[in-house]
């Protein structure tokens, strides 16, 4: 299919430079660039990273978390043993 495209100057310069570097015709490079761009446009947009906001829960109510038995005894009371 033949059509006329009006390219911005910066795009035309990049295409010409790439076509010379890759030693392919301008037409071939434009078609490759359009195919790649269309593939990216059709792909689903990436989801933004999920972020949670930190919340201060106050100071730790248990003196030392290294002794698990002590922590469980404080948390569960008589039901622990």
PyMOL CGO cylinders between C-alpha atoms (Angstrom):
from pymol import cmd
from pymol.cgo import CYLINDER

trace = [
    CYLINDER, 0.00, 0.00, 0.00, 1.30, 3.40, -0.86, 0.3, 1, 1, 1, 1, 1, 1,
    CYLINDER, 1.30, 3.40, -0.86, 0.67, 6.35, 1.40, 0.3, 1, 1, 1, 1, 1, 1,
    CYLINDER, 0.67, 6.35, 1.40, 2.24, 9.67, 2.22, 0.3, 1, 1, 1, 1, 1, 1,
    CYLINDER, 2.24, 9.67, 2.22, 3.62, 10.30, 5.71, 0.3, 1, 1, 1, 1, 1, 1,
    CYLINDER, 3.62, 10.30, 5.71, 4.68, 13.61, 7.13, 0.3, 1, 1, 1, 1, 1, 1,
    CYLINDER, 4.68, 13.61, 7.13, 7.51, 12.94, 9.56, 0.3, 1, 1, 1, 1, 1, 1,
    CYLINDER, 7.51, 12.94, 9.56, 8.84, 15.35, 12.13, 0.3, 1, 1, 1, 1, 1, 1,
    CYLINDER, 8.84, 15.35, 12.13, 12.41, 16.42, 11.35, 0.3, 1, 1, 1, 1, 1, 1,
    CYLINDER, 12.41, 16.42, 11.35, 13.92, 14.64, 14.36, 0.3, 1, 1, 1, 1, 1, 1,
    CYLINDER, 13.92, 14.64, 14.36, 12.15, 11.37, 13.46, 0.3, 1, 1, 1, 1, 1, 1,
    CYLINDER, 12.15, 11.37, 13.46, 13.27, 11.58, 9.83, 0.3, 1, 1, 1, 1, 1, 1,
    CYLINDER, 13.27, 11.58, 9.83, 16.88, 12.18, 10.88, 0.3, 1, 1, 1, 1, 1, 1,
    CYLINDER, 16.88, 12.18, 10.88, 16.85, 9.19, 13.25, 0.3, 1, 1, 1, 1, 1, 1,
    CYLINDER, 16.85, 9.19, 13.25, 15.30, 6.95, 10.58, 0.3, 1, 1, 1, 1, 1, 1,
    CYLINDER, 15.30, 6.95, 10.58, 17.83, 8.02, 7.96, 0.3, 1, 1, 1, 1, 1, 1,
    CYLINDER, 17.83, 8.02, 7.96, 20.72, 7.50, 10.35, 0.3, 1, 1, 1, 1, 1, 1,
    CYLINDER, 20.72, 7.50, 10.35, 19.48, 4.04, 11.37, 0.3, 1, 1, 1, 1, 1, 1,
    CYLINDER, 19.48, 4.04, 11.37, 18.82, 2.99, 7.79, 0.3, 1, 1, 1, 1, 1, 1,
    CYLINDER, 18.82, 2.99, 7.79, 22.43, 3.86, 6.91, 0.3, 1, 1, 1, 1, 1, 1,
    CYLINDER, 22.43, 3.86, 6.91, 23.83, 2.09, 9.98, 0.3, 1, 1, 1, 1, 1, 1,
    CYLINDER, 23.83, 2.09, 9.98, 21.79, -1.07, 9.38, 0.3, 1, 1, 1, 1, 1, 1,
    CYLINDER, 21.79, -1.07, 9.38, 22.22, -0.85, 5.61, 0.3, 1, 1, 1, 1, 1, 1,
    CYLINDER, 22.22, -0.85, 5.61, 18.52, -1.30, 4.93, 0.3, 1, 1, 1, 1, 1, 1,
    CYLINDER, 18.52, -1.30, 4.93, 16.16, 0.82, 2.89, 0.3, 1, 1, 1, 1, 1, 1,
    CYLINDER, 16.16, 0.82, 2.89, 14.27, 3.69, 4.45, 0.3, 1, 1, 1, 1, 1, 1,
    CYLINDER, 14.27, 3.69, 4.45, 11.00, 1.93, 3.62, 0.3, 1, 1, 1, 1, 1, 1,
    CYLINDER, 11.00, 1.93, 3.62, 12.10, -1.27, 5.38, 0.3, 1, 1, 1, 1, 1, 1,
    CYLINDER, 12.10, -1.27, 5.38, 13.17, 0.60, 8.50, 0.3, 1, 1, 1, 1, 1, 1,
    CYLINDER, 13.17, 0.60, 8.50, 9.94, 2.62, 8.67, 0.3, 1, 1, 1, 1, 1, 1,
    CYLINDER, 9.94, 2.62, 8.67, 7.91, -0.61, 8.43, 0.3, 1, 1, 1, 1, 1, 1,
    CYLINDER, 7.91, -0.61, 8.43, 10.02, -2.27, 11.15, 0.3, 1, 1, 1, 1, 1, 1,
    CYLINDER, 10.02, -2.27, 11.15, 9.66, 0.75, 13.41, 0.3, 1, 1, 1, 1, 1, 1,
    CYLINDER, 9.66, 0.75, 13.41, 5.90, 0.88, 12.89, 0.3, 1, 1, 1, 1, 1, 1,
    CYLINDER, 5.90, 0.88, 12.89, 5.53, -2.87, 13.56, 0.3, 1, 1, 1, 1, 1, 1,
    CYLINDER, 5.53, -2.87, 13.56, 7.53, -2.61, 16.79, 0.3, 1, 1, 1, 1, 1, 1,
    CYLINDER, 7.53, -2.61, 16.79, 5.64, 0.48, 17.91, 0.3, 1, 1, 1, 1, 1, 1,
    CYLINDER, 5.64, 0.48, 17.91, 2.28, -1.14, 17.17, 0.3, 1, 1, 1, 1, 1, 1,
    CYLINDER, 2.28, -1.14, 17.17, 3.30, -4.27, 19.11, 0.3, 1, 1, 1, 1, 1, 1,
    CYLINDER, 3.30, -4.27, 19.11, 4.12, -2.11, 22.10, 0.3, 1, 1, 1, 1, 1, 1,
    CYLINDER, 4.12, -2.11, 22.10, 0.88, -0.16, 21.79, 0.3, 1, 1, 1, 1, 1, 1,
    CYLINDER, 0.88, -0.16, 21.79, -1.16, -3.38, 21.68, 0.3, 1, 1, 1, 1, 1, 1,
    CYLINDER, -1.16, -3.38, 21.68, 0.57, -4.85, 24.74, 0.3, 1, 1, 1, 1, 1, 1,
    CYLINDER, 0.57, -4.85, 24.74, -1.21, -4.27, 28.04, 0.3, 1, 1, 1, 1, 1, 1,
    CYLINDER, -1.21, -4.27, 28.04, 0.15, -1.37, 30.02, 0.3, 1, 1, 1, 1, 1, 1,
    CYLINDER, 0.15, -1.37, 30.02, 2.39, -2.46, 32.90, 0.3, 1, 1, 1, 1, 1, 1,
    CYLINDER, 2.39, -2.46, 32.90, 0.77, -2.25, 36.31, 0.3, 1, 1, 1, 1, 1, 1,
    CYLINDER, 0.77, -2.25, 36.31, 2.31, 0.33, 38.62, 0.3, 1, 1, 1, 1, 1, 1,
    CYLINDER, 2.31, 0.33, 38.62, 4.17, -1.13, 41.57, 0.3, 1, 1, 1, 1, 1, 1,
    CYLINDER, 4.17, -1.13, 41.57, 1.88, -1.70, 44.54, 0.3, 1, 1, 1, 1, 1, 1,
    CYLINDER, 1.88, -1.70, 44.54, 2.92, 0.43, 47.46, 0.3, 1, 1, 1, 1, 1, 1,
    CYLINDER, 2.92, 0.43, 47.46, 1.64, 0.55, 50.99, 0.3, 1, 1, 1, 1, 1, 1,
    CYLINDER, 1.64, 0.55, 50.99, 2.03, 3.48, 53.28, 0.3, 1, 1, 1, 1, 1, 1,
    CYLINDER, 2.03, 3.48, 53.28, 3.78, 2.79, 56.59, 0.3, 1, 1, 1, 1, 1, 1,
    CYLINDER, 3.78, 2.79, 56.59, 1.72, 3.18, 59.74, 0.3, 1, 1, 1, 1, 1, 1,
    CYLINDER, 1.72, 3.18, 59.74, 3.14, 3.71, 63.19, 0.3, 1, 1, 1, 1, 1, 1,
    CYLINDER, 3.14, 3.71, 63.19, 1.80, 1.11, 65.61, 0.3, 1, 1, 1, 1, 1, 1,
    CYLINDER, 1.80, 1.11, 65.61, 3.51, 2.62, 68.60, 0.3, 1, 1, 1, 1, 1, 1,
    CYLINDER, 3.51, 2.62, 68.60, 6.19, 1.03, 70.72, 0.3, 1, 1, 1, 1, 1, 1,
    CYLINDER, 6.19, 1.03, 70.72, 6.56, -2.72, 71.07, 0.3, 1, 1, 1, 1, 1, 1,
    CYLINDER, 6.56, -2.72, 71.07, 4.53, -3.98, 74.04, 0.3, 1, 1, 1, 1, 1, 1,
    CYLINDER, 4.53, -3.98, 74.04, 6.81, -6.98, 74.52, 0.3, 1, 1, 1, 1, 1, 1,
    CYLINDER, 6.81, -6.98, 74.52, 10.26, -6.23, 75.85, 0.3, 1, 1, 1, 1, 1, 1,
    CYLINDER, 10.26, -6.23, 75.85, 12.19, -8.85, 73.85, 0.3, 1, 1, 1, 1, 1, 1,
    CYLINDER, 12.19, -8.85, 73.85, 11.03, -10.75, 70.78, 0.3, 1, 1, 1, 1, 1, 1,
    CYLINDER, 11.03, -10.75, 70.78, 13.97, -13.19, 70.91, 0.3, 1, 1, 1, 1, 1, 1,
    CYLINDER, 13.97, -13.19, 70.91, 12.25, -15.45, 73.49, 0.3, 1, 1, 1, 1, 1, 1,
    CYLINDER, 12.25, -15.45, 73.49, 9.24, -16.82, 71.59, 0.3, 1, 1, 1, 1, 1, 1,
    CYLINDER, 9.24, -16.82, 71.59, 7.92, -18.71, 74.62, 0.3, 1, 1, 1, 1, 1, 1,
    CYLINDER, 7.92, -18.71, 74.62, 7.81, -15.51, 76.65, 0.3, 1, 1, 1, 1, 1, 1,
    CYLINDER, 7.81, -15.51, 76.65, 6.06, -13.61, 73.85, 0.3, 1, 1, 1, 1, 1, 1,
    CYLINDER, 6.06, -13.61, 73.85, 3.44, -16.38, 73.46, 0.3, 1, 1, 1, 1, 1, 1,
    CYLINDER, 3.44, -16.38, 73.46, 2.92, -16.54, 77.21, 0.3, 1, 1, 1, 1, 1, 1,
    CYLINDER, 2.92, -16.54, 77.21, 2.29, -12.78, 77.33, 0.3, 1, 1, 1, 1, 1, 1,
    CYLINDER, 2.29, -12.78, 77.33, 0.02, -12.83, 74.28, 0.3, 1, 1, 1, 1, 1, 1,
    CYLINDER, 0.02, -12.83, 74.28, -2.03, -15.92, 75.15, 0.3, 1, 1, 1, 1, 1, 1,
    CYLINDER, -2.03, -15.92, 75.15, -1.89, -15.81, 78.92, 0.3, 1, 1, 1, 1, 1, 1,
    CYLINDER, -1.89, -15.81, 78.92, -2.87, -19.04, 80.71, 0.3, 1, 1, 1, 1, 1, 1,
    CYLINDER, -2.87, -19.04, 80.71, -3.95, -20.71, 77.43, 0.3, 1, 1, 1, 1, 1, 1,
    CYLINDER, -3.95, -20.71, 77.43, -0.30, -20.91, 76.28, 0.3, 1, 1, 1, 1, 1, 1,
    CYLINDER, -0.30, -20.91, 76.28, 0.69, -23.90, 78.47, 0.3, 1, 1, 1, 1, 1, 1,
]
cmd.load_cgo(trace, "trace")
